[in-house]
Amino acid sequence: MGPLTIALITLGVILLLVSLYLLRSGRDFETSINTRLNRAWRRLVFFGGTVRRLGHFPFVTWGREEPLVSIDEVFEAMKLVRPGDIGLHTEKWCLSNVAIPGFMKHAWIHINESDDVSKVKIIEAIAKGVVQRSGYYPIHCDYVIILRPKNVSREDINKACLKAEKIVGCRYDASFKFDIEEELAIFGEGEKGIEDAREREIQVTNLGAEWDGGFSCTETVSFAWWHKRKELGIERRKARGKQVILGDSLINDNFEIVWMSKSVTPEIAKEYGLDVEAICKVKEALSKSK
């Protein structure tokens, strides 16, 4: 066999092994082709989130450089956040950014405030699912903007935080299906939440048979604030063939930029594709900080 034939056979074997790995069974033990393909897609999405681009050979890495946002900036931001605030960020070299349009690739919602920054909590959707954790993690990034909804009441804020808390434990939606109305019908918009963690776990598990149980990051914050979607300009827009809600669309006149990392400039925002209205908001925030 010639070198070309050997190379093609080797490539074929590698692709076969990768395919078998991606299509392997999961914890749900489902074996249908649709389930296996959906599982493979999820694994690819999560894998992309762990890989970072390089400008030289070998062009990808699993290492992480020090984020552009300093620790001092992180603590400064955490002292300013309030319940209901929405955070947006971008990791500069993350490979999965290629699949997400716009400047800001990730979103989360703050659910409390505290003089002790170690106690500031957020809710966000990451590869592990919808989680509650310290606000430190997403702010220690490369480019960060924190937004505060305008013209909302304390009741509105409490409702948004309660709704976010209800979905903790749901898995990540790698299909990016923004089925928020269906989710609201399942979880409801009432003021009474599920206090017992075991009951919440049972509910999420039972719903899995009828609903995928998944939330993406911007879907999480949109779900939380859906009761004020018209006032806040939260709406789906078509991007790459899907009706989605992008982080960039939240940088509008219905939100105030309460904090922005020093790394965010109008030039960087334009380079990453932020629209004119949002760039104006960035310039306005910069002028106020001087």
C-alpha positions in Angstrom: 0.0 0.0 0.0 1.2 3.5 -0.8 1.6 6.3 1.7 -1.7 8.0 0.6 -3.7 4.8 1.1 -2.1 4.3 4.6 -2.9 7.9 5.5 -6.6 7.5 4.4 -7.0 4.3 6.3 -5.5 5.9 9.4 -7.8 8.9 9.0 -10.8 6.6 8.6 -9.9 4.6 11.7 -9.5 7.8 13.7 -12.9 9.2 12.5 -14.5 5.9 13.3 -13.1 5.9 16.9 -14.1 9.5 17.4 -17.6 8.8 16.2 -18.0 5.7 18.4 -16.8 7.8 21.4 -19.2 10.6 20.7 -22.1 8.2 20.1 -21.4 6.1 23.2 -24.2 5.5 25.8 -24.9 8.1 28.4 -26.2 7.9 32.0 -29.8 7.9 30.7 -29.1 4.6 28.9 -31.2 5.6 25.9 -30.0 4.0 22.6 -32.2 5.5 19.9 -30.3 7.2 17.0 -31.8 10.6 17.8 -30.8 10.4 21.4 -27.3 9.3 20.4 -26.9 12.1 17.9 -28.2 14.7 20.4 -25.8 13.3 23.0 -22.9 13.5 20.5 -23.7 17.1 19.7 -23.7 18.0 23.4 -20.3 16.4 23.8 -18.9 18.3 20.9 -20.3 21.6 22.2 -18.8 21.0 25.7 -15.5 19.9 24.2 -15.3 23.1 22.2 -15.8 25.0 25.4 -12.6 23.5 26.9 -10.3 24.2 23.9 -8.6 27.6 23.2 -7.2 29.0 20.0 -3.6 29.8 19.4 -2.1 32.1 16.8 0.6 29.5 16.0 1.2 25.8 15.8 -0.4 23.6 17.1 -3.2 26.3 17.0 -5.2 24.9 19.9 -4.5 24.4 23.6 -6.2 23.3 26.8 -4.2 25.7 28.8 -5.5 29.1 30.0 -3.7 32.4 30.0 -4.3 34.9 32.8 -7.6 36.7 32.1 -7.5 40.4 31.1 -9.8 41.3 34.0 -7.6 41.6 37.1 -8.6 40.3 40.6 -8.9 43.9 41.8 -11.5 44.5 39.1 -13.4 41.4 40.0 -13.7 42.6 43.6 -14.7 46.1 42.4 -17.5 44.6 40.3 -18.8 42.3 43.0 -19.2 45.2 45.4 -21.4 47.0 42.9 -23.8 44.2 41.8 -27.4 44.0 42.9 -30.0 41.2 42.7 -31.4 40.9 39.2 -28.3 42.3 37.5 -27.3 40.5 34.3 -23.6 39.8 33.6 -22.1 39.2 30.2 -18.6 38.1 29.3 -16.3 36.8 26.6 -13.3 34.5 26.9 -10.9 35.9 24.3 -9.4 32.6 23.0 -12.2 30.1 23.6 -12.8 28.0 20.5 -16.5 27.6 21.1 -16.8 31.4 20.5 -16.7 30.7 16.8 -20.2 29.1 17.0 -21.7 32.0 19.0 -22.4 35.3 17.1 -21.6 38.7 18.5 -19.3 40.1 21.2 -20.7 38.8 24.5 -20.8 35.0 24.5 -22.0 34.1 28.0 -24.6 35.5 30.4 -25.7 35.0 34.1 -27.9 36.6 36.7 -27.0 37.9 40.1 -29.4 36.8 42.9 -28.0 38.7 45.9 -25.7 41.4 47.2 -23.3 41.3 50.1 -20.6 43.4 51.7 -18.6 40.1 51.8 -17.7 39.6 48.1 -17.2 35.8 48.8 -20.9 35.6 49.4 -22.1 37.2 46.1 -24.0 34.5 44.2 -25.1 34.1 40.6 -27.1 31.6 38.6 -25.8 30.6 35.2 -26.0 27.7 32.7 -22.7 26.0 32.0 -21.7 22.6 30.7 -22.6 21.0 34.1 -26.1 22.5 33.8 -27.9 25.4 35.5 -25.9 26.1 38.7 -25.7 28.6 41.6 -22.2 29.6 42.5 -19.9 32.5 43.4 -20.0 35.6 41.2 -16.2 35.5 41.1 -15.9 32.9 38.3 -17.6 34.6 35.3 -16.2 38.0 36.1 -12.6 36.8 36.2 -12.6 36.7 32.4 -11.4 38.8 29.4 -14.3 41.2 28.6 -17.1 41.8 31.1 -20.2 44.0 31.2 -22.8 44.0 34.0 -26.2 45.3 33.2 -29.0 46.5 35.5 -32.7 46.6 34.3 -34.2 50.0 34.2 -37.7 50.9 35.5 -38.3 47.7 37.4 -39.7 47.3 40.9 -38.4 45.4 43.8 -41.2 42.9 43.2 -40.0 42.4 39.6 -36.5 41.8 40.8 -37.5 39.3 43.5 -39.6 37.5 40.9 -36.7 37.3 38.4 -34.4 35.9 41.1 -37.0 33.4 42.3 -37.5 32.1 38.8 -33.8 31.7 38.3 -33.5 29.7 41.5 -36.3 27.4 40.4 -34.3 26.1 37.4 -31.1 25.3 39.3 -30.3 21.6 38.6 -31.6 21.6 35.0 -29.1 20.6 32.4 -27.5 22.7 29.7 -29.4 23.1 26.4 -26.7 22.5 23.7 -29.4 22.6 21.0 -30.1 26.3 21.9 -33.9 25.9 21.7 -35.3 29.0 23.3 -38.6 27.4 24.3 -39.2 29.8 27.1 -43.1 29.8 27.0 -43.0 26.0 27.4 -40.6 26.3 30.3 -42.8 28.9 32.0 -45.8 26.6 31.7 -43.8 23.9 33.4 -42.2 26.0 36.2 -44.9 28.6 36.4 -44.4 32.3 37.3 -46.0 32.1 40.7 -44.3 33.7 43.8 -44.1 30.3 45.6 -40.9 28.4 44.8 -39.9 24.8 45.5 -38.0 25.2 48.8 -37.0 21.6 49.3 -34.0 20.6 47.2 -35.2 16.9 47.0 -38.6 18.0 45.6 -36.8 20.2 43.0 -34.7 17.3 42.0 -37.7 15.0 41.6 -39.5 17.6 39.5 -36.6 18.1 37.1 -36.1 14.3 36.8 -39.8 13.7 36.1 -40.0 16.5 33.5 -37.1 14.9 31.6 -39.5 12.4 30.1 -41.5 15.2 28.4 -39.1 18.1 28.1 -35.4 18.2 27.5 -34.9 20.1 30.8 -32.3 22.3 29.2 -31.3 26.0 29.4 -28.6 27.8 27.7 -26.9 30.8 29.4 -28.9 33.7 27.8 -32.0 31.5 27.9 -31.6 31.3 31.7 -31.5 35.1 32.2 -34.3 35.6 29.7 -36.5 33.1 31.5 -35.8 34.9 34.7 -36.8 38.3 33.3 -39.5 37.1 30.8 -42.3 38.8 32.8 -40.7 42.1 31.8 -39.5 41.1 28.4 -41.3 43.9 26.5 -40.1 46.6 28.8 -36.5 45.4 28.7 -36.4 44.6 25.0 -35.7 40.9 25.5 -36.7 39.2 22.3 -35.6 36.4 20.0 -33.8 37.3 16.9 -32.8 35.0 14.0 -29.1 34.2 14.0 -27.5 31.4 12.0 -30.8 29.8 11.2 -32.2 29.8 14.8 -34.4 32.1 16.8 -32.2 32.9 19.8 -31.5 35.6 22.3 -27.9 36.8 22.1 -26.0 38.5 24.9 -25.3 41.5 22.7 -29.0 42.2 22.3 -29.3 42.9 26.1 -27.0 45.9 25.7 -29.8 48.3 24.9 -31.5 51.4 26.3 -33.6 49.4 28.7 -30.5 48.4 30.7 -27.9 50.5 32.4 -24.3 49.4 32.3 -23.3 49.5 36.0 -19.9 48.1 35.6 -17.6 47.3 32.7 -14.1 45.8 32.7 -11.2 48.1 31.5 -10.6 45.7 28.7 -13.9 46.7 27.0 -13.4 49.6 24.6 -15.5 50.8 21.7 -12.8 49.7 19.4 -12.8 46.1 20.8 -16.6 46.0 20.8 -16.7 47.0 17.1 -14.0 44.5 16.2 -16.1 41.7 17.9 -19.2 42.8 16.0 -21.2 44.8 18.6 -24.0 46.8 16.9 -24.1 50.6 16.8 -26.6 51.0 19.6 -24.6 48.8 21.9 -21.4 50.5 21.1 -23.0 53.9 22.0 -23.9 52.4 25.4 -20.3 51.3 25.9 -19.1 54.9 25.0 -21.7 56.3 27.4 -20.5 54.1 30.2 -16.9 55.1 29.6 -17.7 58.8 29.7 -19.5 58.4 33.0 -16.6 56.5 34.6 -14.1 59.4 33.8 
